[in-house]
Amino acid sequence: MGQPEQAESNGQVVVDANAERSTGAVAEQSTGAVAERSTDAVAEQSTGTAAEQSTGASAGRSTGAQRSADDDADQPTTEDVLADPSPGSTDDGPVGPVRTWRTRGDYVALALVVVGILVAAGLVWVFSDARNTTSQTGPSQITPLEPVTVLPPSLGELWRAPSAATQVPVHLDSVVATGDNGEVVGRDALTGEVRWRYSRDLPLCTVSTAWGKVFALYRKDTNCSELTTLDAASGKRGPQRNGDAALDTRLLNEGSHVLATGGTYFEVYRRDDLVRSLEYGTLRAIVNAGKQPRPGCEYGSFAVSGGKAAVIERCYNQDPSDRITVLKPNPEKSDEPQVLSTALVGVKGARVVAVTANRVAVAVPGKLIVFDAETGGLIQEYPVEVSEQELAGDPPGRVVSTMTSTANVYWFTGSRTIALTLADLNPLWTTPSQGPGTTLAGRALIPVPDGLKVVDQVSGQEIGRVPVDRGGYTGPVLMGTEGPVVLEQRGDTLVALR
């Protein structure tokens, strides 16, 4: 190829098409300010370019383009947006086809991702608790039954339902809760019709009530650890927690807290959110060593009242007898118990019967010992009809069978009911029975083999009897009332009477 021709016209350098690739691109992209450069400057560019092009066409094109770019870079330019793109512009170079994801490989990859997500979700569902949980809620409005003022002359059976998970009738505001075979059912107190139901594929440990809610505690692995609260009216789920309660635990309502009993360890949950407020005994995971007052002890029985939790401790490696200890249910730190009082009972095989704001009553063979709940000091010993055989071992769930009214605590020893005044826990009267009893129309109803004995709460005098046919059942009878309905827990069955 020959050397490119060049000419000078009106101070402008004109080059052929080959040289135009280097100089024309810059000239076309420059504005009028660049085109009006001085003749001397352009001539200098022309001379330099011609000298450099003499070495060869290829070198000339490269060097000319570089020098043109360098010269233009030294001067301010204004872009001519109306100019056609230069053939040598890098923006006008060949562009390959745009890569899209719509290929067979992309679809295969996407399908694999979707399948993976579905499989993972399926596995989570299969092994989740939700898969094996049924929650059927009911109406949220309930009408409490009016209390009766006159005792009925007789009582007949309204309905009955299996309820092995309740130790006493669980009822509130015209709703009765039964628990059996992993299912908790809220029933209308008058008809027994189902208002709501909640079930899981886990064994029920116990069912209780507090603060307008039903508490359902389920067993998982080696503990009763799955606690769920259910609205008493609708069965709607409320706060839940994973605890560490014993298999034979019972739930005791202190007023602002719930205590889950246990043989070597027990814990207390706060009312609003079920946060653990106290753990006592042999902890599975010790975070702060040395905080428990007497580790390694066993616990025989429990009782609670507002602001207090009482427990019989058996620390035979350090104590010669049973010990009664009263604790605060909500210390500043849950793993640092606050002991309000503690005292040696003096004998083994004791049971705590009841605790109040300032008293705690402990049963031993032949007598009831009352201690000061704040100081642990002995207040009084009362002779009572309770045998060593009746106190042998621990009560079911480590809770003595009692019923508390506005005036008295009714304590079932196993063969009789002993009424204790709520004010100071001294015994008032004793009568043979099949359970602690309940109250209706201001009277005490005490279960006996042929029905219910009606007793004056203060004197213990029998006022009358109400016949009840229990169909040959002769075991303990735990009772409650909901309006005009009398409830009896007979073993694994709950029976409603009216």
Summary of the structure (lengths in Angstrom):
residues: 498
radius of gyration: 44.5
end to end distance: 121.1
largest distance: 138.8
contacts: 1589
relative contact order: 0.09
helix: 16%
strand: 40%
